[in-house]
Amino acid sequence: MNSHTWWQGRPTSRKHAYARSGNRAEAEKLLAQLQAKSMNQYVSPYYFAIVCVGLGRTEEALDWLEKAFGDRSNGLVFLKVEPELDDLRSNSRFIALQQKLEFPLVR
């Protein structure tokens, strides 16, 4: 998975789905593989955030999203519509991040 092909097969969505379905062991295994891959090439913190949300690690997910903001991760353009992030929508840190991104208000 490189930054230009992240949408092909959405491996983070699979990891998120494993975590949400109760298959935490598989999600943790795939998260470890993602971390190992990041040792040799850039992996957007946005992808780690998606998996952490699925695992119920809200604060860790928000830490990753803030790092993604610092990295100017292209994944953040989906912040307002990414269904995997729905559990964070009411969180004050998530709301603050959206405000920092200066997305237009949707009415």
C-alpha positions in Angstrom: 0.0 0.0 0.0 1.5 3.3 -1.0 0.0 6.8 -0.7 -1.2 6.7 -4.3 -3.0 3.3 -4.1 -4.6 3.5 -0.7 -8.1 3.3 -2.1 -7.4 0.0 -4.0 -8.7 -2.7 -1.7 -8.9 -0.3 1.3 -6.8 -2.5 3.6 -7.5 -0.2 6.6 -11.2 -0.7 6.1 -10.6 -4.5 6.4 -8.6 -3.9 9.6 -11.4 -1.7 10.9 -14.0 -4.3 10.0 -12.1 -7.1 11.8 -11.9 -4.9 14.9 -15.5 -3.9 14.9 -16.7 -7.5 14.3 -14.9 -8.7 17.4 -12.0 -10.3 15.5 -9.5 -8.2 17.5 -6.7 -10.7 17.1 -6.8 -10.4 13.3 -7.1 -6.6 13.5 -4.1 -6.4 15.9 -2.1 -8.7 13.6 -2.9 -6.5 10.6 -2.1 -3.4 12.6 1.3 -4.9 13.5 1.8 -5.5 9.8 1.0 -1.9 9.0 3.4 -0.8 11.7 6.1 -3.0 10.2 5.5 -1.6 6.8 5.9 1.9 8.1 9.4 1.1 9.1 10.4 0.8 5.5 8.1 3.3 3.8 5.7 6.1 4.6 2.3 5.0 5.9 -0.1 7.8 6.6 -1.1 8.2 10.2 -4.6 8.4 8.9 -4.6 4.7 8.2 -3.5 3.9 11.8 -6.3 6.1 13.0 -8.9 4.2 11.1 -7.8 0.9 12.6 -7.6 2.4 16.1 -11.2 3.6 15.9 -12.3 0.1 15.0 -10.4 -1.3 18.0 -12.1 1.3 20.3 -8.9 3.2 21.0 -10.4 6.7 20.7 -7.5 8.7 22.1 -4.9 6.8 20.1 -7.0 7.3 17.0 -7.2 11.1 17.7 -3.4 11.2 18.3 -2.9 9.6 14.8 -5.3 12.0 13.2 -3.5 14.9 14.7 -0.2 13.5 13.4 -1.9 13.1 10.0 -2.8 16.8 10.1 0.9 17.6 10.9 2.0 15.4 8.0 -0.6 17.0 5.7 -2.0 13.5 4.9 -4.2 13.4 1.9 -6.6 11.0 3.7 -7.9 13.9 5.8 -10.0 15.2 2.9 -12.4 12.4 3.8 -12.5 13.3 7.5 -16.1 14.6 7.3 -17.5 11.6 5.4 -15.4 8.6 6.3 -17.9 6.2 7.9 -15.1 4.5 9.9 -14.7 7.7 11.8 -18.3 8.1 12.9 -17.6 7.1 16.5 -15.4 10.2 16.8 -17.8 12.8 15.4 -19.0 14.1 18.8 -15.5 14.1 20.3 -14.2 17.6 21.0 -10.7 16.8 19.7 -12.2 15.5 16.5 -14.4 18.6 16.1 -11.3 20.8 16.8 -9.4 19.0 14.1 -12.2 19.6 11.6 -12.1 23.3 12.5 -8.3 23.4 11.9 -8.9 21.9 8.5 -11.3 24.8 7.7 -13.8 22.6 5.9 -16.9 24.5 4.9 -19.9 24.1 7.1 -22.5 21.8 5.8 -26.1 22.8 6.5 
